[in-house]
Amino acid sequence: MSTVPVMIGMPRPRAAADLRSGVLGVPGDPLVDTYGRVHRDLRISLTDRCSLRCTYCMPEQGNEWLARSSILTLDEIERVARIAAADGVTTFRLTGGEPLLRTDIVDVVRRLSAIAGPDGRPVELAMTTNGIRLPELLPGLVDAGLKRLNISLDTLRRDRFRDLTRRDRLDDVLAGVAAAAASGLRPLKLNAVAMRDVNDDELVELVQFALDHDAELRFIEQMPLDAGHTWDRSRMVTREEILDVLATRWSLTPVPGRGGAPAERWTLDGGSRTVGVIASVTAPFCGDCDRLRLTADGQLRNCLFSTTEYDLLPILRRESADEEIDGMLRACVHGKLPGHAINDPGFLQPARGMNAIGG
């Protein structure tokens, strides 16, 4: 496998004069885009590497990993996070690749969980993981300040798991789920990408598994984010199809007050237990999106499907003022489009795969 730096683009703020004059805001102002969306969530990718090779994310072999020299250090991550928190970001989500492969992951959690916003309240720190290393690491992560967990689990069948991830690690993932269920971290969420003729006959089974582990299952429509650009809309199981299947087992009642959350949620049989669906393709929620992303190599992204990135790495690695980083955050937010345009004829899939963008 080769190791190369990946740079999609290095745009700068519209003009230095805009930052000096405060047109894009000044440090401490909320991060508001031109459509009035206030950004309060920063997804921080810690690595593009992963212990699995899920077909919808990355190829089995021939991956071009980010150069280690381009991966942000803990100090650099903390610096960006502190500036973002001062601008009103209240939630950090650690992603990858697989974030638990990062050797300093407990220190990352400890340092970021200590950050507080302008009102003095600490940020909320969450993580999305495949769960494989949770049994050994979870006690330290909880002690360091981790508050929420999402674990990816697309199938409960060993042969399917092996075919889908190209690794025979289902027992390890299930052990991770068990550790999370026993940890007391709540809400606990399990994420499953619904795929036609792959796992679409397990939807009810997956929800029941989540309920048995005091977790919420969240189905995700398969998105065009694979590194090989082989996404096929016809293979995607839609929101409506998912709900139709679940309705054969439970009575579904919509949960109001979604806000900027990516998942629509429904209660099951009128009780307190819920299921969610993230329908980025058939029911986009871009109008309420409040998320920014920081890739493992220091690129800011204002949309999961963006083809433009804002390069923080050179700013972080030379003597620079925090105001420059704040300015890049504001430029990134200012450049955000109204939606991802997946359903437009001219849609272009991002050059990076999901593992290199961060969830």
VENCORZI-V914221 format. One record per residue. N is the residue number from 1. D_LAST is the distance of its C-alpha to the last C-alpha in Angstrom with 1 decimal. Layout:
N	D_LAST
N	D_LAST
This chain:
1	23.1
2	23.2
3	21.6
4	21.2
5	19.6
6	17.4
7	18.2
8	17.6
9	19.6
10	20.9
11	22.0
12	23.8
13	24.6
14	26.9
15	29.9
16	30.8
17	33.4
18	30.8
19	29.3
20	32.8
21	34.0
22	31.1
23	30.3
24	26.6
25	27.3
26	28.2
27	26.6
28	26.3
29	26.0
30	23.1
31	20.4
32	21.5
33	21.0
34	23.9
35	23.1
36	23.4
37	19.8
38	19.6
39	16.3
40	15.8
41	12.1
42	10.6
43	7.1
44	8.5
45	7.6
46	10.8
47	11.4
48	10.8
49	13.0
50	12.8
51	15.7
52	15.0
53	15.2
54	13.8
55	15.6
56	12.9
57	10.7
58	13.4
59	17.2
60	19.2
61	21.2
62	21.6
63	18.2
64	18.6
65	16.9
66	16.5
67	19.9
68	20.1
69	22.0
70	19.2
71	16.7
72	16.9
73	19.3
74	19.1
75	21.6
76	19.7
77	16.5
78	18.8
79	20.7
80	18.0
81	16.9
82	20.5
83	21.1
84	18.2
85	19.6
86	23.0
87	21.8
88	20.7
89	17.1
90	17.3
91	14.0
92	11.8
93	8.7
94	8.5
95	5.8
96	6.9
97	8.4
98	10.1
99	10.7
100	14.0
101	15.4
102	15.9
103	19.6
104	19.6
105	16.8
106	19.5
107	20.7
108	17.4
109	17.1
110	20.8
111	20.8
112	18.0
113	19.3
114	22.6
115	21.6
116	23.2
117	23.3
118	26.5
119	27.7
120	27.6
121	25.1
122	22.4
123	18.8
124	16.8
125	14.5
126	11.9
127	9.8
128	7.6
129	9.8
130	11.9
131	14.8
132	17.2
133	18.3
134	18.3
135	22.0
136	23.0
137	20.6
138	20.1
139	23.5
140	22.9
141	19.4
142	21.0
143	24.0
144	21.9
145	20.5
146	17.3
147	17.5
148	14.9
149	13.0
150	10.8
151	11.8
152	11.0
153	14.5
154	15.5
155	19.2
156	22.0
157	24.2
158	24.6
159	25.6
160	22.7
161	20.2
162	21.9
163	22.0
164	18.3
165	16.9
166	20.1
167	20.6
168	23.0
169	21.0
170	21.0
171	23.4
172	21.2
173	18.2
174	20.8
175	22.3
176	19.1
177	18.9
178	22.6
179	22.1
180	19.5
181	21.9
182	24.8
183	23.1
184	23.6
185	20.0
186	19.7
187	18.1
188	16.7
189	14.3
190	13.9
191	11.4
192	13.2
193	12.8
194	16.3
195	18.1
196	21.8
197	24.2
198	21.7
199	20.9
200	22.2
201	25.2
202	23.3
203	21.8
204	24.6
205	24.6
206	20.9
207	21.5
208	24.7
209	23.1
210	20.7
211	23.7
212	25.7
213	23.2
214	23.1
215	19.5
216	18.0
217	16.7
218	14.1
219	14.3
220	11.8
221	13.6
222	12.9
223	11.6
224	13.0
225	10.3
226	12.3
227	13.8
228	17.2
229	17.0
230	18.7
231	17.0
232	19.9
233	19.9
234	22.8
235	20.7
236	18.3
237	19.5
238	19.7
239	19.4
240	23.2
241	23.7
242	21.5
243	23.5
244	26.7
245	26.2
246	25.4
247	28.4
248	30.7
249	30.0
250	29.3
251	30.3
252	27.2
253	27.6
254	25.0
255	23.9
256	24.6
257	23.0
258	19.4
259	19.1
260	15.7
261	13.8
262	11.7
263	13.7
264	17.4
265	19.3
266	22.7
267	25.2
268	26.9
269	30.7
270	31.0
271	29.9
272	27.3
273	24.8
274	22.0
275	19.6
276	16.7
277	15.6
278	12.6
279	14.7
280	12.9
281	15.6
282	18.8
283	18.4
284	16.2
285	15.9
286	15.5
287	18.8
288	17.4
289	14.0
290	14.1
291	10.8
292	10.6
293	8.4
294	10.1
295	9.7
296	11.5
297	14.5
298	14.9
299	13.9
300	13.2
301	11.5
302	12.5
303	10.7
304	7.8
305	11.0
306	13.1
307	15.6
308	16.6
309	15.5
310	17.4
311	18.5
312	18.9
313	19.9
314	23.6
315	24.0
316	22.7
317	25.0
318	28.1
319	30.2
320	28.6
321	28.7
322	25.9
323	26.9
324	25.6
325	22.1
326	22.5
327	23.8
328	20.8
329	18.5
330	21.0
331	21.4
332	17.7
333	17.9
334	21.2
335	20.1
336	17.6
337	18.8
338	19.6
339	17.2
340	15.1
341	18.3
342	17.0
343	20.4
344	22.5
345	24.6
346	23.6
347	19.8
348	18.5
349	15.4
350	13.5
351	15.1
352	12.1
353	10.4
354	6.8
355	7.7
356	9.1
357	6.7
358	3.8
359	0.0
